Amino acid sequence: MLSQRPERYVGCLMQISSILEYIDKGHMALPEFQRGYVWGREQVRGLFQSLYRGHPVGSLLVWATDASTATHRGDGQLAPGVVKLLLDGQQRITSLYGVIRGKPPRFFDGNAKAFTDLRFNLETEEFAFFQPIKMGDDPLWIDVTQVLQKGNAGIGAFVATLSQNPDTQAKVGDYIGRLNQLLGIREKNFHIEEVTGPDKTLDVVVDIFNRVNSGGTKLSKGDLALAKICADWPEARNTMKFSIGRWRSEGYDFTLDWLLRSVNTILTGEAKFLYLHSQDAGDIADALKRAVKHIDSSLNMIGGRLGLDHNRVLFSKFAIPVMVRFLDTHGGKLDEKTRDKLLFWFVQTGMWGRFSGSVESFIDKDLGILDQSGGDLDKLIGELRLAQGGLRVEPGHFHSWSVGARFYPVLYMLTRMTEARDWGTGLPLKNNLLGKMSRLEVHHIFPRARLYDAKYARSEVNALANFCFLTKDTNLSISDRHPEEYFPEIEAAHPGALQSQWIPQDPELWKIDKYRDFIEARKELLADAANECLASLLHGDTAILEGSRSARLTDKVLLGGIASEEEANELEALNDWVAQQGFAQGEMSFDFVDAETGEQRAILDLVWPNGVQTELSEPVAVLLGESAELISLASSAGYRCFTSTREFKSYVNRLSASGQGIAAE
């Protein structure tokens, strides 16, 4: 790969021990645009196995630049003069530093457990991470960090112990040789190539970085923009990550790119990052502060007024950068009518998938409308009406099924906004319910098991109109009873609670053989409730809604989707597990749309559109219990499909073990 580079490089050899000293003294660091450490234990183990056996482990590529202008990761000070910034080799050098020094380097950002407690077996000459039962009482499993830190003194201590053990005395000579070979890892040489010269600007170096990492994680437009920002404002990344972490703790998952998009809309009025790097550090810091404030305001409005209070129901997150721009041009203060009209637009963008296609293009289009109209929300809403053919909700819009459908958040919103009542307590399902058993859960009104027994299809069993939200305690108490059995009990104990959840009042529809009629009747009630809630956001100015045709309907059955809360929890746990392995998190309930028409065609349970390691591995999708038609559709779109979490975990483990999961390496 290195031989294909057209640039000229200066080459040299450097021992590992010297490289680590360079890092300690501030002569070598990580450029700000590098992403964090992502190796897992298998890669670390494999690296030390290769070094011990004398196998090639690749060369390093560094950017030799003036320390006074170098923007680097971490809070350590650089030494004056020329500093070497690692472009290719971060994972290897970080792993070596972590094991040999027994702690991460100053620029570290990742999971230190990946290189903690590495052991070496003096008999088999194999490396493995500490396992108490297997290694605890075996003197032949030695601590690699202890040997590499203490050098000959450490070897002497091990030899003394082995010489006194009758089981190991006879082979002490062999073990000394292996200990010396292990210690020799510190003196192994890396060939280092340097990118140097006054023409090597940040843009040029990032381009080199991306080509060097053609088999690894490339920098996105947002990464490059952030790298340029950090050149003038080194604290930018950590400042942004603090806000991302705070939102995550509150139930919302956002990325740096997403936050940077909001910063960009404030500063440039555009979605594209093209002009962001030309802004000075002070302006960017101020815009970030404003963006965070406006995002907080947007989430408070969305959660407080609409009840969409966590990530799974935040179905239009790319509308928020537009809301941020609108709030900023209004000084962050909106009257009640303007606030609600903005929320009306937000809900409409979610229902019709405004940002499911080309995100950047549609954000730019909406920003342009606001700019040209002087912030006229009616113009923004009018654009949606033209694109969708109308804004009114019809029963047919609730035809979809699964937790991932666009109208799943609408159902959740209706539950919160109208204060639908819990069937166990009779109390309104407000945002401020306390306690683990009060968390809202999806309840199948007609139990899945009973419907399957009656030979209904999966899409019917998991129809959106068969969902309602109840507290966990109530959900558990109802279990899998028939509606015709438990509905009368609820109505007797809490009159009106069923109606508050849009349950048809005809008891004949509560019978399982009338299930399809029940679904159609409830879809009518849900559509009416949705239009009433939307109208309430317009404060009497309902001509926008009433004067509009119904939104475009399709008679196509939406493929795929998460069938239950249990399935959603399984997928979320899998997503978290992937992140723990050092890879990127996937996208839950991925909105698969026709690239030309923007029409929603399917909901994919959990996907990595750019691979588990961005642009390194192929796009993958985890599709649990889905039809052959959906799997074929996803496969034709370029996804490698897995139909069980076990199969996908095996794939990730193989990827990790092969070293293909190395990002920015």
C-alpha positions in Angstrom: 0.0 0.0 0.0 2.8 2.4 0.9 4.5 1.9 -2.5 1.5 3.4 -4.3 1.9 6.8 -2.7 3.0 9.5 -5.2 4.5 11.8 -2.5 8.2 11.7 -1.5 9.0 10.5 2.0 12.0 10.6 4.3 12.6 7.1 5.8 14.4 5.9 8.9 14.5 3.1 11.4 13.5 3.6 15.1 13.4 1.2 18.0 10.1 0.7 19.8 11.7 1.9 23.1 12.8 5.1 21.3 9.3 5.6 19.9 7.8 5.4 23.4 10.4 7.9 24.7 9.5 10.2 21.9 5.9 10.0 23.0 6.8 10.6 26.7 8.9 13.6 25.8 6.4 15.2 23.4 8.3 14.5 20.2 5.6 12.2 18.8 1.9 12.6 19.1 -1.5 11.9 17.5 -3.0 14.5 15.1 -6.3 15.9 16.2 -8.2 14.5 13.3 -7.3 10.9 14.2 -10.1 8.9 15.7 -9.9 7.0 18.9 -8.3 3.6 19.7 -10.4 0.8 18.5 -8.3 -2.4 18.7 -9.6 -5.3 20.7 -7.6 -7.9 22.7 -7.2 -10.2 19.7 -5.4 -7.6 17.7 -3.1 -6.7 20.7 -2.3 -10.3 21.3 -1.6 -10.9 17.6 0.7 -7.9 17.5 2.9 -9.2 20.4 2.8 -12.7 18.9 4.1 -11.4 15.6 6.8 -9.2 17.3 8.0 -12.1 19.4 8.3 -14.4 16.4 10.0 -11.7 14.3 7.2 -11.5 11.8 6.7 -8.2 9.9 4.2 -5.8 11.5 4.3 -3.0 9.0 5.8 0.5 8.9 4.7 3.8 10.3 3.8 7.0 8.5 4.2 10.3 10.4 3.7 13.9 9.6 6.8 15.9 10.5 5.6 19.4 11.3 6.4 22.4 13.5 5.2 21.8 17.1 4.1 25.4 17.5 1.3 24.9 14.8 0.6 21.2 15.3 -2.8 20.3 16.6 -2.6 17.1 18.6 -4.9 14.8 20.6 -4.7 14.8 24.4 -3.6 17.4 27.0 0.2 16.7 26.9 2.6 19.4 25.9 4.6 19.0 22.7 8.4 19.5 22.8 9.6 22.6 20.8 10.8 22.1 17.3 9.6 19.4 14.9 7.0 16.9 16.1 6.1 13.6 14.4 2.3 13.2 14.2 1.2 9.6 13.6 -0.8 9.1 10.4 -0.5 5.4 10.0 0.2 3.2 13.1 -1.9 4.6 15.9 -3.3 1.3 16.9 0.0 -0.6 17.0 1.9 2.2 18.8 -0.9 2.7 21.3 -1.0 -1.0 22.0 2.8 -1.2 22.5 2.8 1.8 24.8 -0.1 0.5 26.8 1.5 -2.9 27.4 5.1 -1.8 27.9 4.3 1.3 30.0 1.4 -0.3 31.8 -0.8 2.7 31.1 -2.3 4.5 28.0 -0.4 7.3 26.3 -1.6 10.9 26.8 -3.4 11.0 23.5 -5.4 7.8 24.3 -9.2 7.7 23.7 -10.6 4.2 23.9 -10.9 1.1 26.0 -7.8 0.5 28.0 -8.9 -3.1 28.8 -7.8 -4.0 25.3 -4.2 -4.1 26.5 -4.5 -4.7 30.2 -3.2 -7.9 31.8 -1.4 -9.5 28.8 0.4 -12.7 29.8 3.0 -14.9 28.1 3.4 -18.7 28.5 7.1 -19.7 28.9 6.3 -23.3 27.8 4.1 -22.8 24.8 5.4 -19.3 23.9 1.8 -18.1 23.4 0.3 -14.8 24.5 -3.1 -14.5 26.1 -5.0 -12.2 28.5 -5.2 -13.1 32.1 -7.7 -15.7 33.1 -7.7 -16.4 36.9 -8.8 -20.0 36.8 -6.4 -21.0 34.0 -3.4 -18.9 35.0 -3.7 -18.0 38.6 -1.4 -20.7 40.1 0.7 -21.4 37.0 4.2 -19.8 37.3 4.7 -20.3 33.5 2.2 -17.6 32.8 4.1 -14.4 33.3 3.0 -10.7 33.2 4.3 -9.2 30.0 4.1 -5.6 31.3 6.2 -6.6 34.3 9.0 -8.1 32.2 9.0 -5.2 29.7 9.0 -2.6 32.4 11.6 -4.1 34.7 13.9 -5.5 32.1 16.7 -7.8 33.3 15.8 -7.2 36.9 12.3 -8.5 36.2 13.8 -11.5 34.4 16.0 -12.2 37.4 12.9 -12.3 39.7 11.2 -14.8 37.4 14.3 -17.0 37.1 14.7 -17.1 40.9 11.1 -18.2 41.3 11.3 -20.8 38.5 14.7 -22.2 39.9 13.1 -23.0 43.2 10.2 -24.8 41.7 10.9 -28.6 41.1 8.5 -28.6 38.2 10.3 -25.9 36.3 14.0 -26.2 37.4 15.0 -28.5 34.5 14.0 -26.0 31.8 15.2 -22.7 33.4 17.7 -22.3 30.6 15.0 -22.5 27.9 12.8 -20.1 29.9 15.7 -17.5 30.2 16.1 -17.5 26.5 12.4 -17.0 25.9 12.3 -14.2 28.5 15.2 -12.5 26.7 13.4 -12.9 23.4 10.3 -11.3 25.0 12.3 -8.5 26.4 13.8 -8.0 22.9 10.5 -6.7 21.7 11.4 -3.3 23.0 14.4 -3.2 20.7 12.5 -4.2 17.5 12.7 -1.6 14.8 9.9 0.1 12.9 10.5 1.6 9.5 9.2 5.2 9.7 8.3 7.2 6.7 7.8 11.0 7.1 5.5 13.3 5.3 7.4 16.6 5.5 7.8 20.0 3.7 6.1 23.4 3.7 3.6 22.3 1.1 2.1 19.6 3.4 -0.9 21.6 4.7 -3.6 20.0 6.7 -5.8 19.5 3.6 -2.9 17.7 1.9 -2.1 15.6 4.9 -5.7 14.6 5.4 -5.9 13.5 1.8 -2.7 11.4 2.3 -4.3 10.0 5.5 -7.4 8.9 3.7 -5.4 7.2 0.9 -3.1 5.5 3.3 -6.2 4.2 5.1 -8.0 3.1 2.0 -8.6 -0.2 3.8 -9.6 1.5 7.0 -11.7 4.4 8.4 -11.6 7.4 6.2 -12.4 10.9 7.5 -15.8 12.2 6.7 -16.5 15.8 5.6 -17.4 16.5 9.2 -14.1 14.9 10.5 -12.1 17.1 8.1 -14.1 20.2 9.2 -13.5 19.4 12.8 -9.8 18.8 12.2 -9.5 22.3 10.7 -11.5 23.7 13.6 -9.2 22.0 16.1 -6.1 23.5 14.4 -7.3 26.9 15.9 -9.3 25.6 18.8 -7.7 22.3 20.2 -10.4 21.9 22.9 -13.2 21.7 20.3 -13.6 18.0 20.1 -13.6 17.4 23.8 -16.1 20.3 24.3 -18.4 18.7 21.7 -18.0 15.2 23.2 -19.0 16.5 26.6 -22.4 17.6 25.2 -22.8 14.4 23.2 -22.2 12.4 26.4 -24.7 14.6 28.4 -27.4 14.0 25.8 -26.6 10.3 25.7 -27.1 10.1 29.5 -30.6 11.6 28.9 -31.5 9.0 26.3 -30.6 10.6 23.0 -27.8 9.3 20.8 -26.1 11.9 18.6 -22.8 12.0 16.7 -20.1 14.7 16.4 -21.1 15.1 12.8 -24.7 15.8 13.8 -23.7 18.4 16.4 -21.3 20.0 14.0 -24.1 20.2 11.4 -26.0 22.4 13.9 -22.9 24.6 14.5 -22.6 24.9 10.8 -26.2 26.0 10.2 -25.7 28.8 12.8 -22.5 30.1 11.3 -23.1 29.6 7.5 -26.8 29.0 7.1 -26.0 25.8 5.2 -25.8 22.1 5.8 -22.6 21.5 3.9 -19.3 21.9 5.7 -17.7 23.7 2.8 -17.3 27.1 4.5 -17.1 26.1 8.2 -13.3 25.9 8.2 -13.0 29.6 7.2 -14.6 30.7 10.5 -12.2 31.7 13.3 -12.0 29.8 16.6 -13.8 32.4 18.6 -16.8 32.4 16.2 -16.9 28.6 16.2 -16.7 28.4 20.0 -19.6 30.9 20.3 -21.7 29.1 17.7 -21.1 25.8 19.5 -22.3 27.3 22.7 -25.4 28.7 21.0 -26.0 25.4 19.1 -25.9 23.4 22.4 -28.3 25.8 24.0 -30.7 25.6 21.0 -30.5 21.8 20.8 -31.4 21.7 24.5 -34.3 23.9 23.9 -35.4 21.8 20.9 -35.2 18.6 22.9 -37.1 20.2 25.8 -39.8 21.3 23.3 -40.0 18.0 21.6 -40.0 16.0 24.9 -42.2 18.4 26.9 -44.8 19.3 24.3 -44.8 16.2 22.1 -43.7 13.7 24.7 -41.0 12.3 22.4 -38.6 11.8 25.3 -35.9 9.3 24.1 -34.0 8.3 21.1 -36.2 5.5 19.9 -39.1 7.8 19.3 -37.1 10.8 18.0 -37.9 10.1 14.4 -36.7 13.3 12.8 -33.3 14.1 14.4 -32.0 15.8 11.2 -34.8 18.4 11.5 -33.1 19.7 14.6 -30.3 21.5 12.8 -33.0 23.4 11.0 -34.8 24.2 14.2 -31.4 25.3 15.7 -31.0 27.8 12.9 -34.6 29.1 13.3 -34.1 29.5 17.1 -30.8 31.3 16.6 -32.3 33.8 14.2 -35.0 34.4 16.9 -32.6 34.9 19.7 -33.5 31.6 21.2 -37.0 32.8 22.3 -40.3 31.8 20.7 -43.8 32.6 21.7 -46.1 29.7 22.3 -47.8 29.8 18.9 -44.5 30.0 17.0 -43.0 27.2 19.1 -45.9 24.9 18.4 -46.0 25.7 14.7 -42.3 24.7 14.6 -43.1 21.5 16.4 -45.9 20.9 13.8 -43.3 21.1 11.1 -41.0 18.8 13.1 -43.7 16.1 13.4 -44.6 16.4 9.7 -41.0 15.9 8.7 -40.9 12.7 10.8 -44.1 11.2 9.5 -43.2 11.7 5.9 -39.5 10.9 6.1 -38.3 14.3 5.0 -34.7 13.5 5.9 -34.6 9.8 5.1 -33.1 10.5 1.7 -30.3 13.0 0.9 -30.0 14.6 4.4 -27.7 17.4 3.4 -29.7 18.4 0.3 -33.0 18.6 2.2 -31.5 20.5 5.2 -30.0 23.0 2.7 -33.4 23.3 0.9 -35.2 24.0 4.2 -32.6 26.5 5.4 -32.8 28.3 2.0 -36.6 28.6 2.4 -36.2 30.1 5.9 -33.6 32.5 4.7 -35.5 33.7 1.6 -38.8 34.0 3.4 -37.4 35.8 6.5 -38.1 32.8 8.7 -41.7 32.1 7.5 -42.7 28.7 8.9 -45.8 28.6 6.7 -43.4 28.6 3.7 -41.5 25.7 5.3 -44.7 23.8 5.9 -45.9 24.5 2.4 -42.8 22.8 1.0 -43.7 19.7 2.9 -47.3 19.8 1.7 -46.1 20.1 -1.9 -43.7 17.2 -1.5 -46.2 14.9 0.2 -49.4 15.9 -1.6 -51.0 16.9 1.7 -50.6 17.0 5.5 -53.6 15.2 6.9 -53.3 11.8 8.4 -55.5 9.0 7.2 -56.2 5.6 8.7 -54.1 4.1 5.9 -51.0 5.8 7.3 -51.3 3.4 10.3 -51.2 0.4 7.9 -47.5 -0.1 8.7 -46.3 -2.5 11.4 -43.3 -2.8 13.8 -41.6 -0.7 16.4 -39.5 0.9 13.6 -42.4 2.3 11.5 -42.5 6.0 11.0 -45.9 6.2 12.8 -44.7 4.3 15.9 -43.4 7.7 17.3 -46.7 9.2 16.4 -48.5 6.6 18.5 -46.1 7.3 21.4 -46.7 11.1 20.9 -50.5 10.7 21.0 -50.2 8.7 24.2 -48.1 11.4 25.8 -49.9 14.5 24.4 -53.4 13.3 25.2 -52.4 11.8 28.5 -53.8 8.4 27.6 -54.4 6.4 30.8 -52.7 3.3 32.1 -55.0 0.3 32.2 -53.6 -0.9 35.6 -53.7 2.3 37.6 -56.1 4.5 35.5 -53.6 7.3 35.8 -52.5 9.5 32.8 -49.3 8.4 31.2 -47.4 11.7 31.8 -43.7 12.3 31.3 -43.1 12.6 35.0 -43.9 9.0 36.0 -41.3 7.7 38.5 -39.9 4.2 39.1 -38.6 1.4 36.9 -42.0 -0.3 36.7 -43.6 3.0 35.4 -41.4 3.1 32.3 -43.7 2.9 29.2 -43.6 -0.3 27.3 -45.2 -1.5 24.1 -48.2 -3.7 24.8 -49.7 -6.0 22.2 -53.5 -5.5 22.7 -54.2 -8.9 21.1 -51.4 -11.1 22.5 -48.9 -12.3 19.9 -49.1 -16.0 21.0 -52.9 -16.0 20.7 -52.8 -14.4 17.2 -50.2 -16.8 16.0 -52.3 -19.7 17.3 -55.2 -18.3 15.3 -53.0 -18.3 12.1 -52.6 -14.6 11.7 -49.5 -13.5 9.7 -46.5 -11.8 11.4 -47.3 -8.4 9.8 -50.8 -8.6 11.2 -49.7 -9.8 14.6 -47.4 -6.8 14.9 -49.6 -4.2 13.2 -49.1 -0.8 14.6 -52.8 -0.5 15.5 -52.3 -3.6 17.8 -49.8 -1.5 19.9 -50.4 0.7 22.9 -48.2 2.0 25.6 -48.6 0.9 29.2 -46.4 0.9 32.3 -44.2 -2.2 32.7 -46.1 -3.3 35.7 -49.5 -3.2 33.9 -48.0 -4.9 30.8 -46.8 -7.8 33.0 -50.1 -8.1 34.8 -52.1 -8.4 31.6 -49.7 -11.0 30.2 -51.2 -12.9 27.2 -54.9 -12.7 28.1 -57.6 -12.1 25.4 -59.0 -8.6 25.1 -62.5 -9.9 25.5 -61.4 -11.2 28.9 -59.4 -8.3 30.3 -61.1 -5.3 28.6 -64.3 -5.5 30.7 -62.2 -5.7 33.9 -60.3 -2.5 32.9 -63.5 -0.7 32.0 -65.1 -1.6 35.3 -62.1 -0.5 37.4 -61.2 2.6 35.3 -64.1 3.9 33.2 -62.8 5.6 30.0 -59.3 4.2 30.2 -59.9 2.0 27.2 -61.3 4.8 25.1 -58.3 7.0 26.1 -56.2 4.5 24.2 -58.4 4.6 21.1 -60.0 1.2 21.7 -63.2 0.6 19.6 -66.1 0.3 22.0 -68.0 -2.5 20.2 -67.3 -5.6 22.4 -67.8 -7.8 19.3 -64.5 -6.4 18.0 -62.7 -7.6 21.1 -62.9 -11.2 19.9 -59.9 -12.7 18.2 -61.9 -13.8 15.1 -62.8 -10.1 14.6 -59.1 -9.0 14.9 -58.9 -7.5 11.4 -62.0 -5.5 11.9 -60.6 -4.3 15.3 -57.5 -3.1 13.6 -59.3 -1.2 10.9 -61.6 0.5 13.4 -58.7 1.5 15.7 -56.8 2.9 12.7 -59.8 5.3 12.1 -59.6 6.4 15.8 -55.8 6.9 15.7 -56.0 9.0 12.5 -58.6 11.2 14.1 -56.5 11.6 17.2 -53.4 12.4 15.2 -55.2 15.1 13.3 -56.6 16.6 16.5 -53.1 16.7 18.1 -51.7 18.3 15.0 -54.5 20.8 15.0 -53.8 21.7 18.6 -50.3 22.7 17.6 -51.7 25.3 15.2 -53.8 27.2 17.8 -56.8 27.8 15.6 -54.8 28.4 12.5 -55.9 25.1 11.1 -56.3 26.1 7.5 -52.8 24.7 7.0 -54.2 21.3 8.0 -57.9 21.4 7.1 -57.4 23.1 3.8 -54.9 20.4 2.9 -55.5 17.1 1.1 -54.7 13.9 2.9 -51.0 13.0 2.7 -50.0 10.6 0.0 -50.9 7.0 0.7 -49.3 3.9 -0.7 -50.9 0.5 -1.0 -47.6 -1.2 -0.8 -47.0 -3.2 2.4 -44.0 -1.9 4.2 -41.4 -4.7 4.6 -39.6 -5.4 7.8 -39.4 -3.8 11.2 -38.8 -4.6 14.8 -41.7 -6.8 15.9 -41.7 -6.2 19.7 -40.1 -4.5 22.7 -38.2 -7.7 23.4 -36.7 -7.7 19.9 -35.8 -4.0 20.2 -34.1 -4.7 23.5 -32.2 -7.6 22.0 -31.0 -5.4 19.1 -30.0 -2.5 21.4 -28.0 -5.0 23.5 -26.3 -6.2 20.4 -25.5 -2.7 19.3 -24.0 -1.9 22.7 -21.9 -5.1 22.5 -20.5 -4.1 19.1 -19.5 -0.8 20.6 -17.8 -2.6 23.4 -15.7 -4.5 20.9 -14.3 -1.2 19.7 -16.5 -0.8 16.6 -19.1 1.8 15.5 -22.7 1.6 16.7 -25.3 0.7 14.0 -28.5 2.4 13.2 -31.7 1.0 14.7 -34.9 0.9 12.6 -33.1 2.1 9.5 -35.5 3.9 7.1 -34.9 2.2 3.7 -36.2 4.5 1.0 -36.2 4.4 -2.8 -33.3 6.5 -3.9 -35.2 8.1 -6.7 -38.7 8.7 -5.3 -37.9 8.9 -1.6 -40.7 6.4 -0.9 -40.3 4.3 2.2 -39.8 0.7 1.2 -38.7 -1.1 4.3 -37.5 -0.8 7.9 -34.2 -2.6 8.5 -33.8 -3.7 12.1 -30.2 -2.8 12.7 -27.7 -1.7 10.0 -24.2 -0.4 9.5 -24.6 1.3 6.1 -20.8 1.9 5.9 -19.7 -1.3 7.6 -19.1 -2.2 11.2 -15.8 -0.3 10.8 -16.6 2.7 8.6 -15.6 2.1 5.0 -13.5 -0.9 6.0 -16.0 -3.8 5.9 -19.0 -4.2 3.7 -22.4 -2.8 4.7 -24.2 -5.2 7.1 -27.7 -5.6 8.4 -29.1 -7.7 11.3 -32.7 -8.7 10.3 -34.4 -10.8 13.0 -37.4 -12.9 11.8 -37.7 -11.1 8.5 -39.1 -12.4 5.2 -37.1 -13.8 2.3 -38.4 -10.8 0.3 -36.9 -8.3 2.7 -33.6 -10.1 3.0 -33.4 -10.2 -0.8 -34.2 -6.4 -1.0 -31.4 -5.6 1.6 -29.0 -8.0 -0.2 -29.7 -6.3 -3.5 -28.9 -3.0 -1.9 -25.5 -4.2 -1.0 -26.0 -5.3 2.6 -24.6 -8.5 4.0 -27.5 -9.9 6.0 -27.5 -11.8 9.3 -30.7 -13.3 10.7 -29.5 -13.9 14.3 -27.5 -12.1 16.9 -25.3 -15.2 17.3 -24.3 -15.2 13.7 -23.6 -11.5 13.7 -21.5 -11.8 16.8 -19.4 -14.5 15.2 -18.9 -12.3 12.2 -17.7 -9.4 14.4 -15.4 -11.7 16.3 -13.9 -13.0 13.1 -13.5 -9.4 11.9 -11.7 -8.5 15.1 -9.5 -11.5 15.1 -8.4 -11.0 11.5 -7.4 -7.4 12.2 -9.8 -6.1 9.6 -11.5 -4.0 12.2 -8.6 -1.5 12.5 -9.7 2.0 12.1 -7.5 5.0 11.3 -4.5 2.6 11.4 
